[in-house]
Each structure stands twice: as C-alpha cells, then as structure tokens.
C-alpha cells in the first residue's frame, strides 16, 4: 500500500502554521507583514515573501473548502413581521428565515 504525500509535504514549517497564515490572510484580510508579526509573536520566524508564496499556492484550495462548507439555504422559508415603535413612530419590520436557521416553528 502506497502512502500518499500530504499537500504540505516538503515545506519547512508544519501544516498548522501554513494553514493558519493562509487563513488569517484570506479570512481577516491582514497584510503579509501583519501575519509575519503575528507568527513572530508565536515564535515562528519567517519572511512575508514566504507567506505570500503560501497564499498563492494554498489560497485557492482554502477558499474552495470554505465555500463548500458554507451552509446552503433551505427550500422552505418563513416570513416574520413585527411592529416596533421608535421615537414615537410605528415601523413594520420583515425578516425572512430559512428552514435551517435553528429556530423552532
């Protein structure tokens, strides 16, 4: 039985460090130098250019996994309405809730 190599095989840093840096870059839109500083505070000395290469290499796969994990809206929707008064003025608020929002009906 042949062992398959991981996506991070051959890199100097562990997969946890690489994936954390890529996640920070795309999720929080931090600059490469900010990520370098955050990793330095955790004891990882690395150049921002290496982080840029990681984002180029692993960014598309990261975005694909995040998009695939996102919950799809359901086919059944419920429409809620509520009347509120703000500064003496009545308002009608509408809210659409899909079947998977976690609310019991």
C-alpha positions as CSV (number, residue, x, y, z in Angstrom):
1,X,0.0,0.0,0.0
2,X,1.5,3.3,-1.1
3,X,1.3,6.3,1.3
4,X,0.1,9.5,-0.3
5,X,2.0,12.6,0.5
6,X,0.2,15.5,2.2
7,X,-0.3,18.8,0.5
8,X,2.2,20.4,2.8
9,X,5.0,17.8,2.2
10,X,8.4,19.3,1.6
11,X,7.7,22.5,3.4
12,X,9.9,23.6,6.3
13,X,7.0,24.6,8.6
14,X,4.2,22.3,9.8
15,X,0.8,22.3,8.2
16,X,-0.7,24.0,11.1
17,X,1.5,27.1,10.7
18,X,1.0,27.3,7.0
19,X,-2.8,26.9,7.1
20,X,-3.1,29.4,10.0
21,X,-1.1,32.0,8.0
22,X,-3.2,31.4,4.9
23,X,-6.5,31.5,6.8
24,X,-5.5,34.8,8.5
25,X,-4.6,36.3,5.2
26,X,-7.9,35.5,3.4
27,X,-10.3,35.5,6.4
28,X,-9.2,38.7,8.1
29,X,-7.6,40.5,5.2
30,X,-4.4,41.1,7.1
31,X,-1.3,42.3,5.3
32,X,1.6,39.9,4.8
33,X,3.7,41.9,7.3
34,X,0.9,41.7,9.9
35,X,0.8,38.0,9.6
36,X,4.6,37.8,9.8
37,X,4.4,39.8,13.1
38,X,1.6,37.6,14.5
39,X,3.6,34.5,13.7
40,X,6.7,36.0,15.2
41,X,4.8,36.6,18.5
42,X,4.2,32.9,18.5
43,X,7.8,32.0,18.0
44,X,7.8,31.5,14.2
45,X,10.4,33.5,12.3
46,X,9.5,33.8,8.6
47,X,9.6,36.3,5.8
48,X,6.5,37.9,4.4
49,X,7.5,36.7,1.0
50,X,7.2,33.1,2.1
51,X,3.7,33.8,3.4
52,X,2.9,35.3,0.0
53,X,4.0,32.1,-1.7
54,X,1.9,30.0,0.7
55,X,-1.1,32.2,-0.1
56,X,-0.6,31.8,-3.8
57,X,-0.1,28.0,-3.5
58,X,-2.8,27.1,-0.9
59,X,-5.2,30.0,-1.2
60,X,-7.5,28.6,-3.9
61,X,-7.8,25.3,-2.0
62,X,-8.6,27.1,1.2
63,X,-11.3,29.2,-0.5
64,X,-12.8,26.1,-2.1
65,X,-13.1,24.3,1.2
66,X,-14.6,27.3,3.0
67,X,-17.2,27.7,0.2
68,X,-18.0,24.0,0.2
69,X,-18.5,24.0,4.0
70,X,-20.9,27.0,3.9
71,X,-24.4,26.0,4.7
72,X,-26.8,26.1,1.7
73,X,-30.1,27.9,2.2
74,X,-33.1,25.6,2.5
75,X,-36.1,25.3,0.2
76,X,-38.7,26.4,2.9
77,X,-38.7,30.0,4.1
78,X,-40.7,31.7,6.8
79,X,-41.6,35.3,6.8
80,X,-41.8,37.1,10.1
81,X,-43.2,40.6,10.7
82,X,-43.0,42.7,13.8
83,X,-44.3,46.2,14.7
84,X,-42.0,48.4,16.7
85,X,-42.1,52.0,17.8
86,X,-39.1,54.1,17.5
87,X,-39.2,57.8,18.8
88,X,-43.0,57.5,18.7
89,X,-43.2,56.4,15.1
90,X,-44.5,52.9,14.3
91,X,-42.5,50.7,11.9
92,X,-43.2,47.4,10.3
93,X,-40.1,45.1,10.1
94,X,-39.9,42.0,7.9
95,X,-37.5,39.1,8.3
96,X,-37.1,36.1,6.1
97,X,-35.8,32.9,7.8
98,X,-34.9,29.7,6.0
99,X,-35.6,26.2,7.4
100,X,-32.1,25.7,8.7
101,X,-31.7,28.8,10.8
102,X,-32.2,26.9,14.1
103,X,-35.4,28.5,15.1
104,X,-38.3,26.2,16.1
105,X,-41.5,26.6,14.4
